[in-house]
Amino acid sequence: MLNIISLFSGAGGMDLGFKNAGFNIIWANDFEKDAVKTYERNIGDHIVLGDITKIKSDNIPGNSGEIDVIIGGFPCQGFSVANTKRSMKDSRNFLYLELLRVIKEKQPKFFVAENVKGLISMKQGKVLDMILNDFRKIGYTVDYQLLNAADYGVPQSRERVIIIGNRIGVPNIFPDKTHGVYNDNLFTDTNKELLPHITVKDSIGFLSDVELFNGKLIDHVVVDGRKIYNHVASTKVEDTFWGRKYEVDQADICDYLKYWRSKSDWSVKKIDEHFGYRHTAGHWFRKDNDSGSIPKPSDWWELKKLLNFDDKFDKEVTTYIEKPILYEQSLRITNWDRPSDTITATSPEIHVNKKRRLSARECAILQTFPDDFIFEGSLNSLYRQIGNAVPVLLAEKIASEIKKCLTSQ
Ligand SMILES: C[S@@+](CC[C@H](N)C(=O)[O-])C[C@H]1O[C@@H](n2cnc3c(N)ncnc32)[C@H](O)[C@@H]1O
């Protein structure tokens, strides 16, 4: 029996992948009620609801050395751009330290951590280095790779940093890609052995014309012999949004701002610092309009104070009115013929030919949750649990490599 402890388990995408690969999860934890309910319903009642920072390692089962693997996709909000002003010392107060603490205590043979791609570039890579080094210091050989779930047969482009560590003196093996880019019927990937990426159409096309459940989150219908639960979606996409009243020419505005900045003693860097941004101000002063951007009204007024420019564009830039959403322009629309964009916890994409967001089940299928995995909670909670998850199939492939290492010992 290969035993696992799972932290930050959420609804259990990563856990289900490990379970499917033959691991036995003895303890899991999350502090979100709905995610825990979903986990209990589908994976097992070994999950404990609670804040990990308040759970002593003694209260987690398994003596030192008895656990094979500890897994955990630690949250990383603490490292986000909003926190760039924090010192590195402060940034140590983050949740990966909980993972580190439990690993240090339980001494698993392997650990697997998952995180967003942005972790690689945070503070020019210093955050990731700090994390890797902390795991090395407690005796683990640690490696990381950026894996795209689409390359492993998941119908979704989702790049995630996977960190693997072991203390048994073996190399950390990441799974080989099985799928590659398939473009206009031509493989553009150099590896001809790869299967084509799985498309959105392949995976959720069959649900396009299935009516949404009206508010009944856990009801089901049978479609093509498949029992479909959680086919609920936000249909509030015909709403209005606040947009600029007047057409504005990005290139004109950028040229204009560039002119006024050149007359001032404000460098782009100083402006960024003033606003607390990184690289944003640079886009306001671009000459080409490919990468330029127009400041939002509050920034515009602040910039005007700094650069003392005239009123020429004030009205165009800062007059906002409520407008109807134009799907094709304003929202991310699922692309039917390739893997979907990343399924996020907050704003699922718009269905390609239905004026609604993807249903929770459609998102779950794009995350490779099986049809009989039923999510609990409100619609927003469903979207959050699903969007937070590691795709089950990707987790299973990572788990299989680790299992090979453990069983060949
Ligand atoms: C990225 S999600 C993990 C998803 C999970 N690995 C999966 O595959 O489904 C991170 C999870 O950490 C949980 N979390 C955040 N802070 C926590 C804390 N202090 N204690 C316990 N859980 C926490 C969140 O509720 C969330 O479900």
Ligand as a Chemical Component Dictionary entry (heavy atoms), coordinates in Angstrom:
data_LIG
# 
_chem_comp.id                   LIG 
_chem_comp.type                 NON-POLYMER 
_chem_comp.pdbx_formal_charge   0 
_chem_comp.three_letter_code    LIG 
# 
loop_
_chem_comp_atom.comp_id 
_chem_comp_atom.atom_id 
_chem_comp_atom.alt_atom_id 
_chem_comp_atom.type_symbol 
_chem_comp_atom.charge 
_chem_comp_atom.model_Cartn_x 
_chem_comp_atom.model_Cartn_y 
_chem_comp_atom.model_Cartn_z 
_chem_comp_atom.pdbx_ordinal 
LIG C1  C1  C 0  -5.223 25.395 -5.725 1  
LIG S1  S1  S 1  -6.379 24.762 -4.618 2  
LIG C2  C2  C 0  -5.925 23.065 -4.578 3  
LIG C3  C3  C 0  -6.682 22.214 -5.534 4  
LIG C4  C4  C 0  -6.420 20.744 -5.408 5  
LIG N1  N1  N 0  -5.010 20.425 -5.420 6  
LIG C5  C5  C 0  -7.113 19.981 -6.520 7  
LIG O1  O1  O 0  -6.440 19.393 -7.357 8  
LIG O2  O2  O -1 -8.352 19.953 -6.571 9  
LIG C6  C6  C 0  -5.796 25.337 -3.076 10 
LIG C7  C7  C 0  -6.688 24.940 -1.896 11 
LIG O3  O3  O 0  -6.059 25.372 -0.697 12 
LIG C8  C8  C 0  -7.079 25.632 0.236  13 
LIG N2  N2  N 0  -6.504 26.438 1.329  14 
LIG C9  C9  C 0  -6.015 27.704 1.271  15 
LIG N3  N3  N 0  -5.537 28.088 2.458  16 
LIG C10 C10 C 0  -5.740 27.053 3.320  17 
LIG C11 C11 C 0  -5.492 26.857 4.697  18 
LIG N4  N4  N 0  -4.923 27.818 5.426  19 
LIG N5  N5  N 0  -5.824 25.671 5.244  20 
LIG C12 C12 C 0  -6.395 24.700 4.496  21 
LIG N6  N6  N 0  -6.669 24.836 3.188  22 
LIG C13 C13 C 0  -6.355 25.992 2.603  23 
LIG C14 C14 C 0  -8.139 26.336 -0.587 24 
LIG O4  O4  O 0  -9.412 26.248 0.033  25 
LIG C15 C15 C 0  -8.059 25.572 -1.908 26 
LIG O5  O5  O 0  -9.030 24.562 -1.983 27 
# 
loop_
_chem_comp_bond.comp_id 
_chem_comp_bond.atom_id_1 
_chem_comp_bond.atom_id_2 
_chem_comp_bond.value_order 
_chem_comp_bond.pdbx_ordinal 
LIG C1  S1  SING 1  
LIG S1  C2  SING 2  
LIG S1  C6  SING 3  
LIG C2  C3  SING 4  
LIG C3  C4  SING 5  
LIG C4  N1  SING 6  
LIG C4  C5  SING 7  
LIG C5  O1  DOUB 8  
LIG C5  O2  SING 9  
LIG C6  C7  SING 10 
LIG C7  O3  SING 11 
LIG C7  C15 SING 12 
LIG O3  C8  SING 13 
LIG C8  N2  SING 14 
LIG C8  C14 SING 15 
LIG N2  C9  SING 16 
LIG N2  C13 SING 17 
LIG C9  N3  DOUB 18 
LIG N3  C10 SING 19 
LIG C10 C11 SING 20 
LIG C10 C13 DOUB 21 
LIG C11 N4  SING 22 
LIG C11 N5  DOUB 23 
LIG N5  C12 SING 24 
LIG C12 N6  DOUB 25 
LIG N6  C13 SING 26 
LIG C14 O4  SING 27 
LIG C14 C15 SING 28 
LIG C15 O5  SING 29 
# 
